[in-house]
Amino acid sequence: MQKNQVARLLAYVTGMVNQQLLLQNEYLLAENRILRAHLPTRLLLTDP
């Protein structure tokens, strides 16, 4: 019985962490889209 409770708790915590990482990834993707929209199509890099 005790192992089952530990396994359920671990599954719950893992799911919450996974959910948080998915939300962070969605936020970063949206942020990148917004920032790229403000840049020219191609950045020109120079040595100096």
PDB file of N, CA, C, O and CB in Angstrom:
ATOM      1  N   MET A   1       0.818  -1.191   0.000  1.00  0.00           N
ATOM      2  CA  MET A   1       0.000   0.000   0.000  1.00  0.00           C
ATOM      3  C   MET A   1       0.865   1.260   0.000  1.00  0.00           C
ATOM      4  O   MET A   1       0.567   2.205  -0.731  1.00  0.00           O
ATOM      5  CB  MET A   1      -0.933  -0.005   1.201  1.00  0.00           C
ATOM      6  N   GLN A   2       1.912   1.293   0.790  1.00  0.00           N
ATOM      7  CA  GLN A   2       2.789   2.449   0.898  1.00  0.00           C
ATOM      8  C   GLN A   2       3.482   2.748  -0.439  1.00  0.00           C
ATOM      9  O   GLN A   2       3.613   3.913  -0.816  1.00  0.00           O
ATOM     10  CB  GLN A   2       3.832   2.217   1.996  1.00  0.00           C
ATOM     11  N   LYS A   3       3.924   1.715  -1.154  1.00  0.00           N
ATOM     12  CA  LYS A   3       4.602   1.916  -2.440  1.00  0.00           C
ATOM     13  C   LYS A   3       3.654   2.537  -3.455  1.00  0.00           C
ATOM     14  O   LYS A   3       4.059   3.366  -4.270  1.00  0.00           O
ATOM     15  CB  LYS A   3       5.154   0.583  -2.978  1.00  0.00           C
ATOM     16  N   ASN A   4       2.396   2.131  -3.401  1.00  0.00           N
ATOM     17  CA  ASN A   4       1.406   2.669  -4.328  1.00  0.00           C
ATOM     18  C   ASN A   4       1.210   4.168  -4.084  1.00  0.00           C
ATOM     19  O   ASN A   4       1.089   4.937  -5.038  1.00  0.00           O
ATOM     20  CB  ASN A   4       0.063   1.917  -4.182  1.00  0.00           C
ATOM     21  N   GLN A   5       1.179   4.580  -2.837  1.00  0.00           N
ATOM     22  CA  GLN A   5       1.014   5.993  -2.519  1.00  0.00           C
ATOM     23  C   GLN A   5       2.217   6.812  -2.968  1.00  0.00           C
ATOM     24  O   GLN A   5       2.066   7.922  -3.479  1.00  0.00           O
ATOM     25  CB  GLN A   5       0.791   6.172  -1.025  1.00  0.00           C
ATOM     26  N   VAL A   6       3.402   6.264  -2.777  1.00  0.00           N
ATOM     27  CA  VAL A   6       4.617   6.958  -3.206  1.00  0.00           C
ATOM     28  C   VAL A   6       4.630   7.071  -4.728  1.00  0.00           C
ATOM     29  O   VAL A   6       4.999   8.116  -5.264  1.00  0.00           O
ATOM     30  CB  VAL A   6       5.888   6.216  -2.703  1.00  0.00           C
ATOM     31  N   ALA A   7       4.241   6.032  -5.416  1.00  0.00           N
ATOM     32  CA  ALA A   7       4.219   6.044  -6.883  1.00  0.00           C
ATOM     33  C   ALA A   7       3.206   7.074  -7.388  1.00  0.00           C
ATOM     34  O   ALA A   7       3.478   7.777  -8.361  1.00  0.00           O
ATOM     35  CB  ALA A   7       3.878   4.634  -7.436  1.00  0.00           C
ATOM     36  N   ARG A   8       2.060   7.169  -6.749  1.00  0.00           N
ATOM     37  CA  ARG A   8       1.047   8.142  -7.165  1.00  0.00           C
ATOM     38  C   ARG A   8       1.528   9.568  -6.922  1.00  0.00           C
ATOM     39  O   ARG A   8       1.314  10.450  -7.755  1.00  0.00           O
ATOM     40  CB  ARG A   8      -0.272   7.898  -6.417  1.00  0.00           C
ATOM     41  N   LEU A   9       2.177   9.793  -5.784  1.00  0.00           N
ATOM     42  CA  LEU A   9       2.705  11.117  -5.475  1.00  0.00           C
ATOM     43  C   LEU A   9       3.794  11.504  -6.476  1.00  0.00           C
ATOM     44  O   LEU A   9       3.829  12.636  -6.959  1.00  0.00           O
ATOM     45  CB  LEU A   9       3.258  11.155  -4.039  1.00  0.00           C
ATOM     46  N   LEU A  10       4.668  10.569  -6.780  1.00  0.00           N
ATOM     47  CA  LEU A  10       5.733  10.828  -7.750  1.00  0.00           C
ATOM     48  C   LEU A  10       5.148  11.130  -9.127  1.00  0.00           C
ATOM     49  O   LEU A  10       5.623  12.033  -9.816  1.00  0.00           O
ATOM     50  CB  LEU A  10       6.691   9.625  -7.833  1.00  0.00           C
ATOM     51  N   ALA A  11       4.133  10.391  -9.530  1.00  0.00           N
ATOM     52  CA  ALA A  11       3.487  10.641 -10.820  1.00  0.00           C
ATOM     53  C   ALA A  11       2.856  12.030 -10.846  1.00  0.00           C
ATOM     54  O   ALA A  11       2.926  12.726 -11.859  1.00  0.00           O
ATOM     55  CB  ALA A  11       2.421   9.568 -11.106  1.00  0.00           C
ATOM     56  N   TYR A  12       2.248  12.429  -9.752  1.00  0.00           N
ATOM     57  CA  TYR A  12       1.620  13.751  -9.667  1.00  0.00           C
ATOM     58  C   TYR A  12       2.669  14.862  -9.781  1.00  0.00           C
ATOM     59  O   TYR A  12       2.499  15.811 -10.547  1.00  0.00           O
ATOM     60  CB  TYR A  12       0.840  13.892  -8.342  1.00  0.00           C
ATOM     61  N   VAL A  13       3.746  14.733  -9.017  1.00  0.00           N
ATOM     62  CA  VAL A  13       4.802  15.754  -9.039  1.00  0.00           C
ATOM     63  C   VAL A  13       5.435  15.821 -10.422  1.00  0.00           C
ATOM     64  O   VAL A  13       5.683  16.911 -10.937  1.00  0.00           O
ATOM     65  CB  VAL A  13       5.883  15.454  -7.968  1.00  0.00           C
ATOM     66  N   THR A  14       5.693  14.684 -11.018  1.00  0.00           N
ATOM     67  CA  THR A  14       6.281  14.646 -12.362  1.00  0.00           C
ATOM     68  C   THR A  14       5.362  15.326 -13.372  1.00  0.00           C
ATOM     69  O   THR A  14       5.822  16.070 -14.238  1.00  0.00           O
ATOM     70  CB  THR A  14       6.556  13.190 -12.792  1.00  0.00           C
ATOM     71  N   GLY A  15       4.076  15.071 -13.255  1.00  0.00           N
ATOM     72  CA  GLY A  15       3.111  15.706 -14.154  1.00  0.00           C
ATOM     73  C   GLY A  15       3.085  17.208 -13.989  1.00  0.00           C
ATOM     74  O   GLY A  15       2.977  17.941 -14.972  1.00  0.00           O
ATOM     75  N   MET A  16       3.182  17.678 -12.748  1.00  0.00           N
ATOM     76  CA  MET A  16       3.184  19.123 -12.506  1.00  0.00           C
ATOM     77  C   MET A  16       4.437  19.773 -13.084  1.00  0.00           C
ATOM     78  O   MET A  16       4.357  20.850 -13.676  1.00  0.00           O
ATOM     79  CB  MET A  16       3.085  19.415 -11.001  1.00  0.00           C
ATOM     80  N   VAL A  17       5.582  19.139 -12.922  1.00  0.00           N
ATOM     81  CA  VAL A  17       6.832  19.667 -13.476  1.00  0.00           C
ATOM     82  C   VAL A  17       6.743  19.695 -14.995  1.00  0.00           C
ATOM     83  O   VAL A  17       7.146  20.673 -15.624  1.00  0.00           O
ATOM     84  CB  VAL A  17       8.049  18.817 -13.016  1.00  0.00           C
ATOM     85  N   ASN A  18       6.219  18.627 -15.587  1.00  0.00           N
ATOM     86  CA  ASN A  18       6.076  18.551 -17.036  1.00  0.00           C
ATOM     87  C   ASN A  18       5.164  19.668 -17.537  1.00  0.00           C
ATOM     88  O   ASN A  18       5.463  20.306 -18.547  1.00  0.00           O
ATOM     89  CB  ASN A  18       5.522  17.176 -17.454  1.00  0.00           C
ATOM     90  N   GLN A  19       4.069  19.904 -16.847  1.00  0.00           N
ATOM     91  CA  GLN A  19       3.134  20.962 -17.216  1.00  0.00           C
ATOM     92  C   GLN A  19       3.832  22.320 -17.167  1.00  0.00           C
ATOM     93  O   GLN A  19       3.657  23.137 -18.071  1.00  0.00           O
ATOM     94  CB  GLN A  19       1.903  20.952 -16.281  1.00  0.00           C
ATOM     95  N   GLN A  20       4.606  22.563 -16.141  1.00  0.00           N
ATOM     96  CA  GLN A  20       5.317  23.837 -16.002  1.00  0.00           C
ATOM     97  C   GLN A  20       6.326  24.032 -17.128  1.00  0.00           C
ATOM     98  O   GLN A  20       6.453  25.135 -17.659  1.00  0.00           O
ATOM     99  CB  GLN A  20       6.027  23.906 -14.646  1.00  0.00           C
ATOM    100  N   LEU A  21       7.042  22.979 -17.497  1.00  0.00           N
ATOM    101  CA  LEU A  21       8.017  23.081 -18.589  1.00  0.00           C
ATOM    102  C   LEU A  21       7.324  23.353 -19.923  1.00  0.00           C
ATOM    103  O   LEU A  21       7.834  24.121 -20.739  1.00  0.00           O
ATOM    104  CB  LEU A  21       8.852  21.793 -18.685  1.00  0.00           C
ATOM    105  N   LEU A  22       6.183  22.739 -20.148  1.00  0.00           N
ATOM    106  CA  LEU A  22       5.434  22.996 -21.381  1.00  0.00           C
ATOM    107  C   LEU A  22       4.977  24.452 -21.449  1.00  0.00           C
ATOM    108  O   LEU A  22       5.044  25.073 -22.509  1.00  0.00           O
ATOM    109  CB  LEU A  22       4.219  22.057 -21.477  1.00  0.00           C
ATOM    110  N   LEU A  23       4.519  24.993 -20.332  1.00  0.00           N
ATOM    111  CA  LEU A  23       4.098  26.390 -20.297  1.00  0.00           C
ATOM    112  C   LEU A  23       5.281  27.330 -20.552  1.00  0.00           C
ATOM    113  O   LEU A  23       5.142  28.326 -21.262  1.00  0.00           O
ATOM    114  CB  LEU A  23       3.446  26.714 -18.947  1.00  0.00           C
ATOM    115  N   GLN A  24       6.424  27.018 -19.981  1.00  0.00           N
ATOM    116  CA  GLN A  24       7.616  27.846 -20.209  1.00  0.00           C
ATOM    117  C   GLN A  24       8.032  27.800 -21.668  1.00  0.00           C
ATOM    118  O   GLN A  24       8.408  28.825 -22.234  1.00  0.00           O
ATOM    119  CB  GLN A  24       8.778  27.384 -19.317  1.00  0.00           C
ATOM    120  N   ASN A  25       7.971  26.622 -22.287  1.00  0.00           N
ATOM    121  CA  ASN A  25       8.326  26.497 -23.704  1.00  0.00           C
ATOM    122  C   ASN A  25       7.377  27.304 -24.577  1.00  0.00           C
ATOM    123  O   ASN A  25       7.818  27.972 -25.511  1.00  0.00           O
ATOM    124  CB  ASN A  25       8.312  25.025 -24.136  1.00  0.00           C
ATOM    125  N   GLU A  26       6.082  27.253 -24.288  1.00  0.00           N
ATOM    126  CA  GLU A  26       5.112  28.030 -25.062  1.00  0.00           C
ATOM    127  C   GLU A  26       5.391  29.527 -24.935  1.00  0.00           C
ATOM    128  O   GLU A  26       5.316  30.265 -25.918  1.00  0.00           O
ATOM    129  CB  GLU A  26       3.678  27.716 -24.598  1.00  0.00           C
ATOM    130  N   TYR A  27       5.711  29.967 -23.726  1.00  0.00           N
ATOM    131  CA  TYR A  27       6.020  31.378 -23.500  1.00  0.00           C
ATOM    132  C   TYR A  27       7.248  31.788 -24.312  1.00  0.00           C
ATOM    133  O   TYR A  27       7.237  32.830 -24.967  1.00  0.00           O
ATOM    134  CB  TYR A  27       6.254  31.650 -21.996  1.00  0.00           C
ATOM    135  N   LEU A  28       8.301  30.978 -24.274  1.00  0.00           N
ATOM    136  CA  LEU A  28       9.534  31.320 -24.993  1.00  0.00           C
ATOM    137  C   LEU A  28       9.327  31.313 -26.499  1.00  0.00           C
ATOM    138  O   LEU A  28       9.900  32.147 -27.200  1.00  0.00           O
ATOM    139  CB  LEU A  28      10.650  30.348 -24.624  1.00  0.00           C
ATOM    140  N   LEU A  29       8.525  30.396 -27.008  1.00  0.00           N
ATOM    141  CA  LEU A  29       8.229  30.394 -28.443  1.00  0.00           C
ATOM    142  C   LEU A  29       7.504  31.669 -28.851  1.00  0.00           C
ATOM    143  O   LEU A  29       7.833  32.272 -29.873  1.00  0.00           O
ATOM    144  CB  LEU A  29       7.386  29.168 -28.816  1.00  0.00           C
ATOM    145  N   ALA A  30       6.524  32.081 -28.063  1.00  0.00           N
ATOM    146  CA  ALA A  30       5.794  33.314 -28.364  1.00  0.00           C
ATOM    147  C   ALA A  30       6.719  34.524 -28.280  1.00  0.00           C
ATOM    148  O   ALA A  30       6.652  35.421 -29.121  1.00  0.00           O
ATOM    149  CB  ALA A  30       4.607  33.487 -27.401  1.00  0.00           C
ATOM    150  N   GLU A  31       7.579  34.548 -27.269  1.00  0.00           N
ATOM    151  CA  GLU A  31       8.521  35.651 -27.120  1.00  0.00           C
ATOM    152  C   GLU A  31       9.465  35.725 -28.317  1.00  0.00           C
ATOM    153  O   GLU A  31       9.738  36.815 -28.820  1.00  0.00           O
ATOM    154  CB  GLU A  31       9.322  35.498 -25.821  1.00  0.00           C
ATOM    155  N   ASN A  32       9.962  34.589 -28.775  1.00  0.00           N
ATOM    156  CA  ASN A  32      10.854  34.565 -29.945  1.00  0.00           C
ATOM    157  C   ASN A  32      10.153  35.061 -31.191  1.00  0.00           C
ATOM    158  O   ASN A  32      10.737  35.806 -31.978  1.00  0.00           O
ATOM    159  CB  ASN A  32      11.385  33.157 -30.184  1.00  0.00           C
ATOM    160  N   ARG A  33       8.892  34.651 -31.383  1.00  0.00           N
ATOM    161  CA  ARG A  33       8.129  35.114 -32.542  1.00  0.00           C
ATOM    162  C   ARG A  33       7.986  36.631 -32.521  1.00  0.00           C
ATOM    163  O   ARG A  33       8.150  37.286 -33.551  1.00  0.00           O
ATOM    164  CB  ARG A  33       6.743  34.451 -32.576  1.00  0.00           C
ATOM    165  N   ILE A  34       7.683  37.187 -31.363  1.00  0.00           N
ATOM    166  CA  ILE A  34       7.507  38.637 -31.241  1.00  0.00           C
ATOM    167  C   ILE A  34       8.822  39.356 -31.504  1.00  0.00           C
ATOM    168  O   ILE A  34       8.850  40.342 -32.240  1.00  0.00           O
ATOM    169  CB  ILE A  34       6.971  39.005 -29.845  1.00  0.00           C
ATOM    170  N   LEU A  35       9.904  38.878 -30.915  1.00  0.00           N
ATOM    171  CA  LEU A  35      11.193  39.539 -31.096  1.00  0.00           C
ATOM    172  C   LEU A  35      11.676  39.431 -32.533  1.00  0.00           C
ATOM    173  O   LEU A  35      12.238  40.388 -33.064  1.00  0.00           O
ATOM    174  CB  LEU A  35      12.229  38.945 -30.154  1.00  0.00           C
ATOM    175  N   ARG A  36      11.471  38.301 -33.165  1.00  0.00           N
ATOM    176  CA  ARG A  36      11.903  38.140 -34.567  1.00  0.00           C
ATOM    177  C   ARG A  36      11.102  39.035 -35.499  1.00  0.00           C
ATOM    178  O   ARG A  36      11.609  39.447 -36.542  1.00  0.00           O
ATOM    179  CB  ARG A  36      11.763  36.676 -35.009  1.00  0.00           C
ATOM    180  N   ALA A  37       9.878  39.337 -35.146  1.00  0.00           N
ATOM    181  CA  ALA A  37       9.052  40.217 -35.973  1.00  0.00           C
ATOM    182  C   ALA A  37       9.616  41.631 -35.995  1.00  0.00           C
ATOM    183  O   ALA A  37       9.340  42.383 -36.930  1.00  0.00           O
ATOM    184  CB  ALA A  37       7.609  40.233 -35.460  1.00  0.00           C
ATOM    185  N   HIS A  38      10.391  42.009 -34.997  1.00  0.00           N
ATOM    186  CA  HIS A  38      10.981  43.343 -34.921  1.00  0.00           C
ATOM    187  C   HIS A  38      12.349  43.422 -35.587  1.00  0.00           C
ATOM    188  O   HIS A  38      12.904  44.513 -35.720  1.00  0.00           O
ATOM    189  CB  HIS A  38      11.097  43.769 -33.480  1.00  0.00           C
ATOM    190  N   LEU A  39      12.891  42.310 -35.999  1.00  0.00           N
ATOM    191  CA  LEU A  39      14.215  42.296 -36.634  1.00  0.00           C
ATOM    192  C   LEU A  39      14.067  42.335 -38.148  1.00  0.00           C
ATOM    193  O   LEU A  39      13.051  41.913 -38.700  1.00  0.00           O
ATOM    194  CB  LEU A  39      15.019  41.045 -36.205  1.00  0.00           C
ATOM    195  N   PRO A  40      15.101  42.849 -38.810  1.00  0.00           N
ATOM    196  CA  PRO A  40      15.093  42.721 -40.283  1.00  0.00           C
ATOM    197  C   PRO A  40      15.194  41.246 -40.652  1.00  0.00           C
ATOM    198  O   PRO A  40      15.517  40.398 -39.820  1.00  0.00           O
ATOM    199  CB  PRO A  40      16.274  43.534 -40.935  1.00  0.00           C
ATOM    200  N   THR A  41      14.912  40.963 -41.909  1.00  0.00           N
ATOM    201  CA  THR A  41      14.895  39.551 -42.330  1.00  0.00           C
ATOM    202  C   THR A  41      16.242  38.880 -42.159  1.00  0.00           C
ATOM    203  O   THR A  41      16.312  37.686 -41.868  1.00  0.00           O
ATOM    204  CB  THR A  41      14.461  39.441 -43.777  1.00  0.00           C
ATOM    205  N   ARG A  42      17.320  39.644 -42.341  1.00  0.00           N
ATOM    206  CA  ARG A  42      18.635  39.069 -42.201  1.00  0.00           C
ATOM    207  C   ARG A  42      19.556  40.031 -41.469  1.00  0.00           C
ATOM    208  O   ARG A  42      19.590  41.221 -41.783  1.00  0.00           O
ATOM    209  CB  ARG A  42      19.207  38.708 -43.563  1.00  0.00           C
ATOM    210  N   LEU A  43      20.297  39.528 -40.505  1.00  0.00           N
ATOM    211  CA  LEU A  43      21.253  40.358 -39.787  1.00  0.00           C
ATOM    212  C   LEU A  43      22.603  40.290 -40.474  1.00  0.00           C
ATOM    213  O   LEU A  43      23.087  39.207 -40.804  1.00  0.00           O
ATOM    214  CB  LEU A  43      21.369  39.920 -38.316  1.00  0.00           C
ATOM    215  N   LEU A  44      23.204  41.435 -40.687  1.00  0.00           N
ATOM    216  CA  LEU A  44      24.522  41.485 -41.297  1.00  0.00           C
ATOM    217  C   LEU A  44      25.541  41.651 -40.186  1.00  0.00           C
ATOM    218  O   LEU A  44      25.487  42.617 -39.425  1.00  0.00           O
ATOM    219  CB  LEU A  44      24.628  42.640 -42.342  1.00  0.00           C
ATOM    220  N   LEU A  45      26.457  40.722 -40.094  1.00  0.00           N
ATOM    221  CA  LEU A  45      27.500  40.758 -39.068  1.00  0.00           C
ATOM    222  C   LEU A  45      28.799  41.230 -39.685  1.00  0.00           C
ATOM    223  O   LEU A  45      29.129  40.884 -40.820  1.00  0.00           O
ATOM    224  CB  LEU A  45      27.687  39.371 -38.411  1.00  0.00           C
ATOM    225  N   THR A  46      29.543  42.038 -38.913  1.00  0.00           N
ATOM    226  CA  THR A  46      30.834  42.524 -39.396  1.00  0.00           C
ATOM    227  C   THR A  46      31.896  42.162 -38.374  1.00  0.00           C
ATOM    228  O   THR A  46      31.588  41.871 -37.218  1.00  0.00           O
ATOM    229  CB  THR A  46      30.805  44.064 -39.651  1.00  0.00           C
ATOM    230  N   ASP A  47      33.158  42.183 -38.813  1.00  0.00           N
ATOM    231  CA  ASP A  47      34.262  41.843 -37.941  1.00  0.00           C
ATOM    232  C   ASP A  47      34.438  42.808 -36.772  1.00  0.00           C
ATOM    233  O   ASP A  47      34.676  42.352 -35.654  1.00  0.00           O
ATOM    234  CB  ASP A  47      35.515  41.790 -38.733  1.00  0.00           C
ATOM    235  N   PRO A  48      34.334  44.115 -36.977  1.00  0.00           N
ATOM    236  CA  PRO A  48      34.540  45.041 -35.856  1.00  0.00           C
ATOM    237  C   PRO A  48      33.475  44.826 -34.821  1.00  0.00           C
ATOM    238  O   PRO A  48      33.465  45.506 -33.794  1.00  0.00           O
ATOM    239  CB  PRO A  48      34.535  46.503 -36.329  1.00  0.00           C
TER     240      PRO A  48
END
